[in-house]
């Protein structure tokens, strides 16, 4: 093993900005790439593969600027096995304090057939291009693409050539996600034991997730002697994606007894960068995704919720705080039990006796059978014991909107505020903005609009629009929903419903409360 790193240290090589961006539709803007690179650098990623400089002028500029701005990480660019690619890559990373060129060529029979090279011709090409890269920078990484389907003898031969030519990192890609964990570990171990000079370089692994085994294959490769894992945030990448950074890092942290290797990643920053990458790439994280999915720390089953309330370690092998979350979520649904309902009521400021809880639980179950998830305000409504759910502080009486190409939109809104009619007019950037401003004039508040979303319920120009609004005020989050054939009317009602929920929660929770999500649905 090379002396350049601790034998117990695993380097994290993030290729979100290169391989991750190759996910169809995941293209990021220049500024977004700079932002993600800064987040990666800050969280402790050892090597950032910032892009493929020869691919476009935009990629070249992004890699160049990331190289200049990076404070800690090695900045790497990708290059095919030709002088033009390598020269362009070297130019892009040259202003990095720690530049790296990553050059590759497909070595399996299928990939050799593409450039129509014989084994000897390809071997000569590898020697020439790695040597050329090494003459330009001190840090060269070489990859035999589709290594896991390359003949054993030839794979050993070309790796030895790359090492002799000056490569200090040898990456073994499972390009099509074909291998399995036992094979992955055995391959790395055998290469280190067989190839001359292998003990003087770092072996890396790059696994794709076509069979759902990328993370397992990467960790198995480390067990076999690899000391660099190539991965992406949220597992972005070609086809089914890559090894996910968050998965390997947390696996090493949680199972340090089984995998006694360490990384330099600040895990508390994982959730923030995961969500940011999801936003800029347009690839939402699936709810049940390991570590960073919405449900990763959520427990709905009554048995699980009861266990969590007694001891969180019963059903959680890591703390949500370890990845940057504020805590565990116990969403209420038809599988929830009495313990979770009582806990939710306590958090909402209600104290109930056993008999009251028994009665409330029956009505809660009836409601849960009709809804996918029961929100805080639904529980508040149950506690109001039959009060009219629409008997709120604020109600829409009427509204009129004027908009068009001639100027700013104008909205006149009449509302009932605690029994008193109030009318205000406001201008805005479109009818919805004008309407929301008029409502704020009628009922001044500091609630910040976090979400405004419109969905069509049915087809056609007369379709009902369902509008969802989420507001945040002093740590309290409230959502409102309304459906109407008039989108602006639905928007106004959804906004007012959310404000009503804020008012309800102010009275129940008070100042300095923890964030709780509540919702209210109005269908006209």
N, C-alpha and C positions, 0 to 999 in steps of 0.2 A: 504493500500500500504506500502511495506517495506520502511524503512528509509534509505536504502543503496544507493538510487539514488533519485534525484530530481523527483517529480511527473510529471514534464513536460519534462523530459528527456527520450528519447527512445534509448535503447542500441542496437547497431548493432552487430549482431553475424554472422560472415562470414564463410560459409562452402564450399567455392570454392575448398579448398584442400582436402575435404572429399566428400561431396555430388556432388560437381561440377566435381570432377575427376571420378565419377562413370558414367558420360556420356560415352557411348561406343566410344572408340577411343581417349578419352581425357587424357589418362595417361601422367603424367609429370615426368621428370627425377628428381633425388634428388636435383640437383643444381637449377632447375627451381622452385621446391617447396620452397626452401629457399629464392629465389629471390622474389617470389610472396608474401610469408609471410612477408618479410621485407617491401615490398610496402604497404601491408595491415596495418602493424603496424605503418608505417610512416603516412598513411593517416587518422589515428584516429579510426580504427575499435576497438570496445570495447573487443570483444571476437573472437578469431580465432580458429575455429575447424580445427586443423592441420592434422587430419587423423584418421585412425582406427587401432591403434597399433597392435592388435592381427591378423590383416589381412595378414601381411607379415613382413619379417625382414626389407624390405625397408621402409614400412610405419612406423614401430617402430623407425627406425633411423631418419627419417624425422621429426617425432613429437618430438623426443628427442632433436635434434639439434635446431629446431625452438623454443622449450621451453627454451633452454639455451641462444639463441641469442635475443629473443624478449625483447624490451625495455619498452613497454607500455601496450600492450594488455594482457588480460587473455588468456592463452593457454589451449585449451581444446582437449581432445581425446574422441573418441566414444567407448562405450563398451556395449556388449549385457548383458542381465541379468544373468550373471554367474560369479563366483568368479575368474575364470581364466582370462576372458576378463578384468575384473575390475582391477585385480592385474597388468596385463600387461600395462594397460592404466595408472595406478598410477605411475608405474616405468618410463613410457615415459615422463610424464609431471612433474615429481618431481623436476626437476631443474629450472622450471619456477618460477619467482617471484610471480606469481599469477596463480597456477594450478587449473584446473577444470576437473572433470570426468563427462561425459555425458552418462548416462546409459538408456537403453530403452527396452521396450517389447511391442509386438503387443497385444492390448486389445480388439479389435473388435471380434465378433463371428468368422469371417473368419480367423483371425490371431490366436485366441485361439485354433482353431482346428489343427493348424500346430504342436505344441508340445503336443497336446492332453491333455491340462490342464483344470481342472474345474475352475470355477470362484474363489473358495476358495483356490485351489492350486496355482493359479496365484497370488492371493492377498498375500499369504504367501511368495511366491518367490520375489515379489516386496519389501516387508518389509525386507527380509533378504539381498537382493542385494543392496538396497539403504543404509541400515545401514552399510553394509560392506564398501561401497564406502565412506560414511561419516567418517568412522573410519580412512580412508587413507588420505583424503584431506578435507579441510574446505568447499570447494565450489563444490557442487554436483547439477547437473541438471538431471531431470528425464523426460522422454517422454513416454506417452501411444501411441505407433504407431497406426495409423488409428483411431485417437481419434474421428474424425468427423463421423465415422460409428460405434462408440461404444455406447452401451445402456447408457442412461443418468444416471440412478441410479448407475450402475457399474462404470462409469467414475468418478463420484463424490467419490465413495467409495475408488477407488485405488489412486486417487489424495490425498485424506486425509491421506491414509496410507503412501504415499511417503513423504508428508510434515512432518508427525510425525517421520518418519525414518531419517529425516535430510536434505532432498532436499531443497535448497534455491531458485531454479528456476524450475518452472513447464512449460514445453513446450507442446503446443497442436498442434500436426502435422495434417495437411490435406494431408495425405500421398499420396493419389491418385488424388488430385486436384478435389475433389467431391463437396465441399461446395460452397456457394455463399456469397457475402459480407454481406447481412443482417443476414444470419445464423452465419457467422463468428463473427460478433460483438455481437450478442445475446448470443452465446455460452460462450464467454469469460466473458461477464458481469454477466451472470447467475452463472457461476462457482465461480467467486469472491464473489458473494452475498450468495452462498449456502454452499460451502465447508468450514468447520471449519479450521481456520488458514490461509485461502487464502490471507487475508490482510497482512500477514507477509512475503509473498514470492513474487517473480517477476514471472508474467505470460508471456510466450513467445509464438510466433506463427511461424509455419514453413509450408509454403504453396507451393504446387506444381502447375504447370501451365497447367494441362491436358485440362482444359476448357478455358484457356486464362485469368483466373481471379486471378492469384497468387498475383500480386501487390495490386489489389483492396481488396482481402481478407485479406492481411496483414495489410493494412491501416485501414480496418474496425475493425480488431481485436484490434488495438491500440485505436480506438474510444471506444471499449468495455472495455478497461482497461489494455490490454497487454502493457508491457513496454520493450519488447525485440522482435526484428524482426530478424528471421533467413533468410539469403539470400546469393546469390552468385554473383560474378562479371559476367556480361553479361547474368545472368539468367541460367548459366550452371546447369546441374543436370540430374537425371534420367528422361527418356522419354522426355516429353516436357519441362523439366527444372523446375527451382524454381523462387521464387520472386527475381527480379534483384535488387542488392544493389543500382545501380545508379538511378533506377526508384523511389524507396521509399524515398531515401534521397532527391532527387530533388523535389518530390511531397510535402514533408514536408516543404521544403524551399520555393517553389513557392506559395503554398497555406497555408501559415502560418495563414491566417485569418480563414480558415476553419478547419485546423489541427494545433493547436497551440503547437506543440511539437517540440523539437529540438534534434539534434544529434551532435556528436563531429567530424563528418567527414569533412575533408578538401576537398571540392568539386572540387577545381582546379586540383586535382590529379586524378579525375575520368577517364578522357579520356586516360591518359597515362597507367593506370593499365588495363583499358578495352582492349586497343590494345595489351598490353603485354600478357594478359591472352589469347586473341584470337590467338596470335602467338604460345605460348608454348602449348596450348591445341589442336591446329589444327582446332578449331571451329571458322570460320570466322563470324564476326558480320553481320547480314543481313542489307542491305542498309537502310531500313526504320525502323530499331530498335529505339525505344524511347531513347532519350538522347545521345546515343553513336553511332548510325548508321550513315553511310556516308551522308545520306540525311536528317538527323535530323535538320540541320541548312542550308539546301540548298533550294533555291527557283527558279523554272524554269518558272512558269506561268507568263505571262506578267503582269497581274493584281497584283500578289503577289510581283513581282520584283519592280514594280512602287511604291507600298506601302512601301516596305522595304527601297527604296532609299529616300523616304520622311520622314519616321519615322519607325525605326526598330521594335518598340513595336506593330506596326500594325499587324504583323504576327508572332512575336516571344514572347513567355511568359517568356523566360529566356535568358540571354546573353550567347553566346557560350564561352565567356571568363570565365564564372562561372564554367565550367567543364573542362577548360584547353585548349580550342581551341583558335586560333588566331583571328577568326572572322567568319562572315557569308559568305556563298558561293552562288553566283548567276550564276549557270551554264547556258550556252546558249544552247537553243534547239528550236524546232519548235514552242513551246508555248511562247517563249520570245517576249518581245515587244521592241519598239524603245528606251524607257528609259533605259532598261538594256543594249542594244547595245551601246548607247551613253556612258554609264558609263564604259563599258568595253573598248571602244576606248580611253576614257580619261585615264584610268589606263595603257593602252599600250603606251601612249604618243602621241595619235593622236587627233587633234582638227578638227572637221568637222562642216560645216554649215548645215542648215536645208535641203537644196536641195541635198547636197551630202549625207546626212544621209538617205534621202528618197530613193535615187538610191541604196545606199549600203544596205538598209534594204530589198529591193526586192531581191537582189542577195543573201543576208544572208538567207532569207526564203527559197529560192530555194535550197541552200546548206543544210539547216537544215532538209528539207524534205527527204534528202538522207542519213543523218547521225543521230545517236542517240544523240550525243553531239558535239557541235562545240567548238573547242579548240582555244586558243589564236592565235596560228600560222595560223589557218584557217582565222581568222579575218585579220591578217597581210597580208595574201595572197590576200584577197579581196581588201585590201587597195592598194596593188601593181598594181591594175587595169590591169589585163591581162598579167602581166609579167610572163615569164615561171617559174613555181613553182620549176623546177629542176635547174634553173640557179643559183646555190649556190656557195659559196666560195670553198667548198670542194666537189670533186666528185671522185668516185672510177673508175680507169681505168682498172686495172687488178690485180689479186692476185694469188699466188701459195702457197700451204700449204703442208708440209711434216710432217707426224706424224706416230706413231706406238709404239711398245713395246721397241724399241731400245734406246730410250732417249727422251729428251724434244722435243716438237713440234717446228717447225720452219715455220714462215710465211713471205713471201715476198710480199709487197703491193706497187702497183704503184697508185698514186693519182694525180689529178690535183688540185693545190692550187692556186686559183686566176689566172688561165690560165697557170700556170707553172707546168710541170711534175716533181714529186719527188718520188723516190723509196727508201724504207728502208726494212731491214730484222730484225726480232726479234725472240727470243725463248720464250716459255712460257709453262705453265702447261696445255697443251692441245691446240688444234688448235685455238679455239676462243680467249683464253688468249694471245696466241702469236700474233694473228691478231690485237687485240686491242692495244697491246704494240707497234706493228709496226706503227699503225695509230698515236699513241701518239708521236712516234719519228718523224713522218712526220709533225704533227701539235701539238707541245707541248701545254699542257693545264692542268689546275688544276681541271677540272670537275671530280666529284666523281660518280662512278657507283652505283646508288641506286637500280636498278632493271634490271635483265636480264631474259627474259621469252620466251620460245619456245613453240609454239602450232602447231599441224599438221592441215592443211586445209582440206586435203582429205585423203583417206585410201591408204594403200599399201606402198611399199618401195620407190616408186617414188613420194611420197606425197610432196606437197609444205609445207614448214615450214614457219610459220609466227613468226618473232622474234620482240619482243618489248624491247626497251632499254630506261631507264630513267636516266638522268644525272642531277647532281646538282653542280652549281658553284656560289659561293658568293650569295647565296639566290635565284638564278634563277634556276628553274626546267624546263628541256626540255625532251620531249619524242620523240623517233623515232621508226618507224616500217617499216619492209620490209618483203616481201615474196619471196621465191625462192626454187627451188627443192634442192639446195645446202644450207644446214643450215649455214655453215660458211660464205658463200657469203651473205646470208640474214643477218647474224649477223654483218658483216662488214658494209653493207649498212645502217642498222638500227642505228649503232653507229655513222656513218658519218652524217646521217640525223639529229640525236639529236645534234651533234656538230654544224651543220649549224643553227639549231634553237637557240642555245646558242649565236652564232655570231649575228644573227638577233636581238635578244633581247638586247644584249650589246649595240648595236647602238641605239635602240629605248628607252631603259629604263635607262641605265647608272649605275653608282656605287650606292650601297646602296639601291637597289630597293627591294620592297616587293616580296615575292615568288609568282610567277605566273606559272601555268602549261601550257605548250605548247606541241604540238605534230606535227609529220610529217609522212605521210604514203607514202611508195614507194612500188609498187607491180610490180614485173617483170614477 
